[in-house]
Amino acid sequence: MPGVYDAVFGVLTGTLAVPPAEVGPQRQLDALHLDSLARAELALTLKELLGVPCSDHDVPATATVGGLAALLDDRLADRTRAPGGEAP
């Protein structure tokens, strides 16, 4: 999961300008002061970056950074196991 976590961390700290010291695996998105628009932008950016489904429903305010990374990591693994799936 380090690669996916790093992607989530990068979007949070880069695109959404969350201070890196505030981001951690157990940190909830609402504690990072992300409103619904910022969470939607997070979902869209991660979908484009990782090439896996990710919608605003996947990033509720109560989601943790690590939980979101784990969800996306599972989706990447499912994609590579599916018939005709591409390796990341």
C-alpha positions as CSV (number, residue, x, y, z in Angstrom):
1,M,0.0,0.0,0.0
2,P,2.9,2.5,0.3
3,G,2.5,3.6,-3.4
4,V,-1.2,4.3,-3.1
5,Y,-0.8,5.9,0.3
6,D,1.9,8.1,-1.2
7,A,-0.5,9.1,-4.0
8,V,-3.2,10.0,-1.5
9,F,-0.7,11.9,0.6
10,G,0.6,13.7,-2.5
11,V,-2.9,14.8,-3.6
12,L,-3.8,16.0,-0.1
13,T,-0.6,18.0,0.4
14,G,0.0,19.1,-3.2
15,T,-3.3,19.6,-4.9
16,L,-5.4,20.4,-1.8
17,A,-2.6,22.2,0.1
18,V,-3.1,20.3,3.4
19,P,0.0,20.8,5.6
20,P,2.0,17.5,5.5
21,A,2.3,17.4,9.3
22,E,-1.5,17.2,9.5
23,V,-1.8,14.1,7.3
24,G,-1.5,10.6,8.8
25,P,-3.0,7.2,8.2
26,Q,-5.5,7.4,11.1
27,R,-6.4,11.0,10.3
28,Q,-10.1,11.6,9.2
29,L,-10.7,13.8,6.2
30,D,-12.9,16.1,8.2
31,A,-10.0,16.7,10.6
32,L,-8.1,18.0,7.6
33,H,-10.9,20.6,7.0
34,L,-11.9,19.1,3.6
35,D,-15.4,20.2,2.6
36,S,-17.5,18.2,0.2
37,L,-16.1,20.0,-2.8
38,A,-12.5,19.3,-1.7
39,R,-13.4,15.6,-1.1
40,A,-14.9,15.4,-4.6
41,E,-11.7,16.9,-6.1
42,L,-9.7,14.4,-4.1
43,A,-11.7,11.5,-5.5
44,L,-11.5,12.8,-9.1
45,T,-7.8,13.4,-8.9
46,L,-7.1,10.0,-7.4
47,K,-9.3,8.3,-10.0
48,E,-7.3,10.0,-12.8
49,L,-3.9,9.4,-11.1
50,L,-4.5,5.7,-10.2
51,G,-6.9,4.7,-13.0
52,V,-9.4,3.0,-10.6
53,P,-12.9,4.0,-9.7
54,C,-13.1,6.6,-7.0
55,S,-16.1,8.8,-6.4
56,D,-17.1,11.3,-3.8
57,H,-19.1,8.5,-2.1
58,D,-15.7,6.8,-1.4
59,V,-14.4,9.8,0.5
60,P,-16.9,10.7,3.2
61,A,-15.8,13.1,5.9
62,T,-15.4,10.3,8.3
63,A,-13.0,8.3,6.1
64,T,-9.4,8.1,7.2
65,V,-6.4,8.7,4.9
66,G,-5.2,5.2,5.5
67,G,-8.7,3.7,4.9
68,L,-9.0,5.5,1.6
69,A,-5.6,4.3,0.5
70,A,-6.5,0.7,1.5
71,L,-9.7,1.0,-0.5
72,L,-7.9,2.2,-3.6
73,D,-5.1,-0.4,-3.1
74,D,-7.8,-3.1,-3.1
75,R,-9.3,-1.7,-6.3
76,L,-5.9,-1.7,-8.0
77,A,-5.4,-5.3,-6.9
78,D,-8.8,-6.3,-8.2
79,R,-8.1,-4.6,-11.5
80,T,-4.9,-6.6,-12.0
81,R,-6.6,-9.9,-11.1
82,A,-9.6,-9.4,-13.4
83,P,-9.5,-11.0,-16.8
84,G,-7.9,-8.6,-19.1
85,G,-6.8,-6.4,-16.2
86,E,-3.8,-4.2,-16.7
87,A,-0.8,-4.1,-14.3
88,P,-0.4,-0.7,-12.7
